[in-house]
């Protein structure tokens, strides 16, 4: 099922062949320095481990992994899987692929917004930078509420770039601060103590030594500033600090030098590691805020630590499809019922019906019962003409399903919307999802006549229509299975095969025109449930094991495995014993065919094309690489820390040509691979190497292959989008088309997956310069729900050569958030009478939660505590809606933290503890004992959320506490106060 992840965001800006250098923490790779990639990954791993630890503690399980900056994705995945049974089948491959998506979305900011002062917090743009961060956080929370996790990840990566750059580009570290500047993620708090626009902040460096170039008065009064950056020296106000570096021309104007800490060789590189560590902690802080707003389960899904497999169906619902619909129900119900409650239970379900002229709606849910209900409601009706809206339904599924999903299309009709072919191919490349077509009775399609509502006449599907489905299936790594309706139940075994976790592709080849040949592939000890699929009209084959044992394709049950033949599908399920080694298939056919070998393994790989910046670092490439030019792949091996990569190849998808890559190791599992030239033909990426297994003395050969075909182009198309658009307001997106071939008129197409209104030029003339600019106007309906995502695909094609390229951009539809006030928690009372044997008694807490003039409290939950929580709703005397929270717990569970979230995701918390107090009682606390010896606390303390989950008492507010002969307790409540660098702790004693 899973092959590779693809970016949900795409860069574009800069020049055609050489992206500009930017000034920020280095994006992906830099020897001796920490990059945005490492900062983002470390923060995600730390916060994910904390969430898994908290879940394990609440469930009475152990979590032994130390949480520090030495965590690896595989270590976190293994620890989380061991501490929660529901995560035991989660793939480390998918976990790391999501982390990769997030940090690549972070890195792409450097190219999309290279000169934006707000995105890099340059030029003292603190307010503008904070707006990007807080609006981004709101968009992440809204996207999660809509189930749009792909958009949420892209937005999260982008906002983290700006957040992290603050610590490198400002003087926060130089001011001696030791904690993150929490005001950046709390827009309700004022940005205090900023250097005035006319206030000088720096003096010239002494030669190359910039250690003391910030003015002493700025440091003494803790004035916040950041360096100015521009390609023009005149853009810096008098007396201001520069960013610094060779490309920052303001650094040559008095005061000279700079203050950036982007790497260890920067102007303030001596503070690089401190700035990077602060950026890690700040990223952890914003992740905690998001976690509290969306909950633990949604957070784990956001970071990719909840997906096992996806069950995705696109189903033709016209009159002749009743048998197919019933089979789709049967196989999906069987998968659901047999795997419910097991680690192999699918984590998400996708359903898109289509006919003519309608398609949709999209059902995307993690609830198996909802999926059952939706698919059970399908019925076969209508279909007056022959072709149907198959590709429209498939496009919706590709955009809505997680990356690297397996999507199954059921139809017996040609595609009426053939015009979407290039868009579908672009989405397949972008999402790297696998599409398999279940084509029934394609030689005898039944068509309803005009005069007989329940009568059909036979009509065969033209070869060109079948070939469209075959081409799309092969491009995705899927199959076009042609079978009659009576045998469909046998062919759907491939759905059961694909609906498993940790599925990898060992080999896939497509042959057209056909040749008789021997195809070899290597199986390693980590593989299990190995299956060979041969799809075609007439292939004859024999399979040979590493020991020389053979089995003909005509033998159903033989020494090597069992063979199912149904329609044009031959499925070989290999026996589980003695699989390791080099296998061979001898195959001959008179028609085109495809061969695919899959298995289950923790060892897999990811790849993304990246391009080099002028300064030497890399950023992700948006679309197809240039034919005939060199290119670079960023490759990561997942699930196997003891792996040696020996070969990374571009293998011709429908032939035998190969382009070898040159490998540079970046560590145990990450590699940069240089490709001398991108070929003319479509290709797949193949990885080979050695796998060390503890049970074997010698390493074993292994191989993996990408399922999705890639291709190059002589065209590039680029755009510089926002992450969000507002409903009802036209959004203009400028884009550029360029080529290194001949100019002339190029055809332009722009489409969305949600049928939003789009206008665009039908062609652009690239002229003698080989480039031209255009504008796409996209408008989301005014009633679009906040957090809904939309994918816009812009394509450019050379009509003469049919060469094309695309850019696919995902937007989140968001109304501008104006409510940034956190819910307020007022603890009304705590009652506790806890004996030495804590198991014999319980304690109670009552609290009122309000949101003032905000959007209203949407939910209250526990982030700490094992007791029971009940909620009621009342109206206060001044007309405020009040949520009354009542908490009851055993005296053995001595702490509780309530989390209140309003409708836009602002978070407020209350923390209370009945643990034994220290001997000292704070002067502001009064003590009262009740007559029966129990304790009652009344308080007017109000709390708001602290991003790290801690709390602080507001000044001038009091708590009361009491002790009893049988035990004692203390209470603490918390809020975050926007004092730069100050965290006030109030401990009751």
Helices and strands as residue ranges (DSSP letters): H 36-58, H 73-83, G 85-87, H 92-107, H 109-112, H 117-120, H 126-145, H 149-169, G 182-185, H 216-220, G 233-235, G 249-252, G 269-271, H 272-294, H 296-302, E 310-316, G 319-321, H 322-339, E 348-354, E 359-365, H 368-376, H 390-400, E 406-411, G 418-420, H 421-431, E 434-440, E 445-448, E 456-459, H 463-476, E 480-483, G 485-487, H 488-491, H 493-498, E 503-511, E 517-523, E 528-536, E 540-544, E 550-552, E 561-566, E 569-574, E 581-588, E 593-600, E 604-612, E 618-620, E 631-638, E 643-652, E 658-665, E 670-675, E 683-691, E 700-705, E 715-719, E 724-725, E 731-739, E 745-752, E 757-759, E 763-765, E 771-779, E 789-798, E 804-813, E 824-832, G 838-840, E 842-850, E 857-864, E 868-875, E 881-890, E 895-902, E 907-913, E 926-927, E 935-937, E 942-943, E 960-961
